[in-house]
Amino acid sequence: MDNNVVDFDMKDEQIKTKENWEGFIKGDVLNFLVSNNLQSITVDDGAGKKGVIKRTANGDYKVQITSNEMM
């Protein structure tokens, strides 16, 4: 297994909506970053949604959430 890949054991249905994806990034992913003392983490669902969390020089966390939607 690639050391950069983590299985959060989430069902696809749980993170399909934009609101659930945002909650996943700000919840589970942020907690993982903090508990493992990481500087940054990028999560991509492979279907157009991406989350990036970075620790700033001040110790704050900057969260970016993007999505591409077909209309």
C-alpha positions in Angstrom: 0.0 0.0 0.0 1.2 3.5 -0.8 2.3 5.3 2.4 0.4 8.4 1.2 -3.0 6.7 0.9 -5.2 6.3 4.0 -8.5 4.4 4.0 -11.0 6.3 6.2 -13.5 3.5 5.8 -16.2 5.9 4.7 -19.1 4.7 2.5 -19.2 6.5 -0.8 -22.8 7.5 -0.1 -21.7 9.4 3.0 -19.4 11.8 1.2 -21.2 12.3 -2.2 -22.9 15.5 -1.3 -21.0 18.8 -1.0 -22.2 19.3 2.6 -21.1 15.8 3.7 -17.7 16.3 1.8 -17.1 19.6 3.7 -18.0 17.9 7.0 -15.7 15.0 6.2 -12.8 17.4 5.4 -13.4 19.6 8.5 -14.0 16.6 10.7 -12.2 13.4 10.1 -9.5 14.7 7.8 -8.6 17.7 10.1 -8.6 15.4 13.1 -6.2 13.0 11.3 -3.9 15.9 10.4 -3.8 17.2 14.0 -3.5 13.9 15.7 -0.6 12.9 13.5 1.1 16.3 13.7 1.2 16.8 9.9 1.8 20.1 8.1 -0.6 19.5 5.3 -2.9 17.0 3.7 -4.7 16.7 0.4 -7.8 14.5 -0.2 -9.3 13.9 -3.6 -12.4 11.7 -4.1 -11.6 11.1 -7.8 -15.0 12.5 -8.8 -14.2 16.2 -8.7 -14.1 17.0 -5.0 -10.9 18.0 -3.3 -9.9 19.1 0.1 -6.6 20.7 1.2 -5.7 21.5 4.8 -2.4 23.3 5.7 -1.0 24.5 9.0 0.0 28.1 8.8 3.1 29.6 10.4 0.9 30.9 13.3 -0.4 27.4 14.0 -3.8 27.9 12.5 -5.3 25.6 9.9 -6.3 26.8 6.4 -9.0 24.6 4.8 -9.7 24.7 1.0 -12.6 22.7 -0.4 -13.2 22.6 -4.1 -15.7 20.7 -6.3 -16.4 20.3 -10.0 -20.0 19.7 -10.9 -21.5 18.7 -14.2 -24.6 20.8 -15.0 
